[in-house]
Amino acid sequence: MNEVILKIENVIKELFDVEIEPEVTVAPEAVEADFSSNVAMKLSGILHANPREIATKIAEKMPEFKADVAGPGFLNFILPDEYFAAKIDGFVDNFAKNISCNEYSGKTVICEFSDPNPFKVLHVGHLYTSIVGDAISRLFEHAGAKVIRANFGGDVGLHVGKTIWALQKSGMKDFTIEDISKKYVEGTAAYDEDDEAKAEIVKINKEIYTIAENDLHGSELADIYWRGRELSYQYFEDFYNRIGVKFDKYYPESTVAGRGLAEVKKGLAAGVYEISDGAVVYRGDTKLNLHTRVFINQEGLPTYEAKDVGLIFTKWDDYHFDKSVIITANDIIDYMKIVLASIGEMNPELPARTTHLTHGNVKLPGNVKMSSRKGNFLKAVDILNLITEELKNEYNSEDEKVVLGATKYAFLKYKIGGDIIFDPKESVKMTGNSGPYLLYSCVRAKKILSKIGDKKAELNGELNPFERALSKKIVQYKDVLNEAVTEMAPHKVCNFLYELAQEFSRFYENCPVAGDAREAERAQIIRAYLNVMEHGLNILGIQIPEEM
């Protein structure tokens, strides 16, 4: 496609002495062409001329691309088989060069995602954002960035006070992460329904801040706190290892709360924040037409807002990032606008370099609303167990690579933003838009190549329609990757890989390979296909199994 774009630019410069960046896209299926452009219609406004006449003049200068004019002035191009043959050879012999992207070369990008709170278990939302955040991080890495995967969690706060209060009441000494989950639900109910319990939890909450900030040990309360914190982080790490997601930096809230307090107090002195009923607030209602939020409460403790302020300043001190991406659920869109707006009054550069990506909820069929506060939520491990069970029932397989491939693809194929209905049965199907379908396609391609061995031949001569269709799809991969990087959109990679696998299926059904006269040439196409599939699945954090 780049060759077509460059040729159009040169022709326009020659004909009209105008510099313009033409938009060239893959031609719609109904159009018998490879690529299309509406550049003539854009030029018509500049040249004050008929777009069809402009397109005709451009087409006459591009005979090697079989340029044709359609409709009011669309340019359609048909590239020769030799073009696709050469590209396929490049996708085998120089794959990395042919898909390279330097958009973030030399830049530092910090991606913050997952963000579970110690003293709670990981729920399905944490699984979703972990998978999405890792895929976006991989896109940045493909584009040349140095990526820091960061994880921010509330190791202090009311949820900790509620859990520890319930653990103390139970008398438990040797508790587990599952006990912690249950006690959080009990503590939340007591806080909401019992004023005496609420007062005790508030007191514990203040004491926990002191314990965490000063690294205090020895008391019963400190022992429970540090054991619960240790259990939580080990549990997180074990789960992340299972799903193949790594983090470079953990930021417990206790490590940034002090910085948040200090920055908010500075902002208070500078007029960014103000005092209201004994608390420090940011007037989002008047400044942003949103609402006012508390940054330091009446007890003098930092709220979530102040901790986020401390986090962003700390990340800046640690990495001086070129870009910071924060991935959360949709329910804190306005919250984050207020936090970033307040920081912007103190240091405008930080929000300017920050992107807040948000996503909806993951729901099972039936659209049931779940809540960790009520204890009726779906744990992250439950999703993997559901997928494992479905695979075992359908195919008598418990291959972990297939389990993770099915799970990750089921989440990543949707555009980030809306709610996702996660159907375990659909996610394991070997047909249709699923992870196992893509993995099976790769295993099938590998088996074909294993029968052929090292036989190689460059593509030459005419390509039949199925060879051409698959080759044409393969060479579009770089453009799709570039879009996915720019838009931080892993779903675009998913959509492309699914369409590519469909093309391979048609090729497989109509083009014999082993033993055919064009065995070596077709093997070359399959090698290019596998290179793209393996790279694309790796961007999604999915590994290909040996057998299926």
Secondary structure, 3 states (H helix, E strand, C coil): CHHHHHHHHHHHHHHHCCCCCCCEEECCCCCCCCEEECHHHHHHHHHCCCHHHHHHHHHHCCHHHCCEEECCCEEEECCCHHHHHHHHHHHHHCHHHHCCCCCCCCCEEEEECCCCCCCCCCEHHHHHHHHHHHHHHHHHHHCCCEEEEEEEECCCCHHHHHHHHHHHHHCCCCCCHHHHHHHHHHHHHHHHHCHHHHHHHHHHHHHHHHHHHHCCCCCHHHHHHHHHHHHHHHHHHHHHHHHCCCCCEEEEHHHHHHHHHHHHHHHHHCCCCEEECCEEEECHHHHCCCCCEEEECCCCCECHHHHHHHHHHHHHHHHCCCEEEEEEEHHHHHHHHHHHHHHHCCCCHHHHCEEEEEECCEECCCCCCCCCCCCCCCEHHHHHHHHHHHHHHHHCCCCHHHHHHHHHHHHHCCCCCCCEECCHHHHCCCCCCCHHHHHHHHHHHHHHHHHHCCCCCCCCCCCCHHHHHHHHHHCCHHHHHHHHHHHCCHHHHHHHHHHHHHHHHHHHHHCCCCCCCCHHHHHHHHHHHHHHHHHHHHHCCCCCCCCC
